[in-house]
Amino acid sequence: MKTKDSDAEEVTGFDTDVPDVKADGEKNGLPVFKVGKDEFYQNMSHGRKRLRFKSGTGAQQYMQKTKYKNPFWISHDDEKGQTWTRKIHK
């Protein structure tokens, strides 16, 4: 019979400069957040004035808590296994 440690529920990821926000990775000293296909491509529209991410995701929390000022990366893995990365900066 296995028992569950309270330490096992600890959030994993890379620390960011914002408390309580963990990134999925790090690139060039900036946090990388994994997002879905729709979020990755919808934010590439030329007419889009503000970036939008799903509520509660790491990217959304990071943008909100840094007041939309700190740069970061978003990444998306497509169905072929290829990883696409884009830098977000204001």
C-alpha positions as CSV (number, residue, x, y, z in Angstrom):
1,M,0.0,0.0,0.0
2,K,1.5,3.3,-1.1
3,T,1.0,6.5,0.8
4,K,1.0,9.9,-0.8
5,D,3.6,12.5,0.4
6,S,2.6,16.1,0.6
7,D,5.9,16.9,-1.2
8,A,4.8,14.9,-4.2
9,E,2.1,17.4,-5.0
10,E,4.7,20.2,-5.4
11,V,4.5,22.1,-8.6
12,T,7.3,21.4,-11.0
13,G,8.8,23.7,-13.5
14,F,11.3,26.5,-13.8
15,D,11.2,29.5,-11.4
16,T,10.4,32.8,-12.9
17,D,11.0,36.3,-11.6
18,V,7.3,36.3,-10.5
19,P,6.5,34.4,-7.3
20,D,4.0,31.4,-7.7
21,V,4.4,31.3,-11.5
22,K,6.3,28.4,-12.9
23,A,7.5,28.2,-16.5
24,D,7.7,25.0,-18.6
25,G,11.2,25.8,-19.6
26,E,13.9,28.5,-20.1
27,K,15.5,29.9,-23.1
28,N,18.2,32.7,-23.1
29,G,17.4,33.4,-19.5
30,L,13.7,34.0,-20.2
31,P,10.8,31.8,-19.2
32,V,9.1,29.5,-21.8
33,F,5.4,28.6,-21.5
34,K,3.8,25.9,-23.5
35,V,0.5,26.9,-25.1
36,G,-2.1,25.3,-27.4
37,K,-2.2,25.6,-31.2
38,D,-5.0,28.1,-31.1
39,E,-3.3,30.4,-28.6
40,F,0.0,30.2,-30.4
41,Y,-1.4,31.2,-33.8
42,Q,-4.3,33.5,-32.9
43,N,-1.8,35.9,-31.3
44,M,0.1,36.3,-34.6
45,S,-2.6,38.3,-36.3
46,H,-1.5,41.7,-37.4
47,G,-4.7,43.4,-36.3
48,R,-4.4,42.0,-32.8
49,K,-3.6,44.8,-30.3
50,R,-3.4,42.7,-27.2
51,L,-2.2,39.2,-26.7
52,R,-4.7,36.8,-25.2
53,F,-4.1,33.5,-23.3
54,K,-6.5,31.2,-21.5
55,S,-7.3,32.3,-18.0
56,G,-5.1,30.7,-15.3
57,T,-2.3,29.5,-17.6
58,G,1.3,30.3,-16.8
59,A,1.6,32.7,-19.8
60,Q,-1.5,34.6,-18.7
61,Q,-0.5,34.9,-15.1
62,Y,3.1,35.9,-16.0
63,M,1.8,38.7,-18.3
64,Q,-0.7,39.9,-15.7
65,K,1.7,40.0,-12.8
66,T,4.5,41.7,-14.7
67,K,2.0,44.3,-16.0
68,Y,2.7,43.2,-19.6
69,K,6.3,44.5,-19.5
70,N,8.6,41.5,-19.3
71,P,9.5,39.5,-22.4
72,F,9.0,35.7,-22.5
73,W,8.7,32.8,-24.9
74,I,5.7,30.7,-25.9
75,S,6.1,27.3,-27.5
76,H,3.8,24.8,-29.3
77,D,4.3,21.2,-30.3
78,D,2.5,20.3,-33.5
79,E,1.2,16.8,-34.4
80,K,4.4,16.0,-36.3
81,G,6.4,16.5,-33.1
82,Q,8.0,19.7,-34.3
83,T,8.3,22.5,-31.7
84,W,7.5,26.1,-32.7
85,T,8.8,28.9,-30.4
86,R,8.0,32.6,-30.5
87,K,9.3,35.5,-28.4
88,I,6.7,37.8,-26.8
89,H,8.0,41.2,-25.8
90,K,6.4,44.5,-25.1
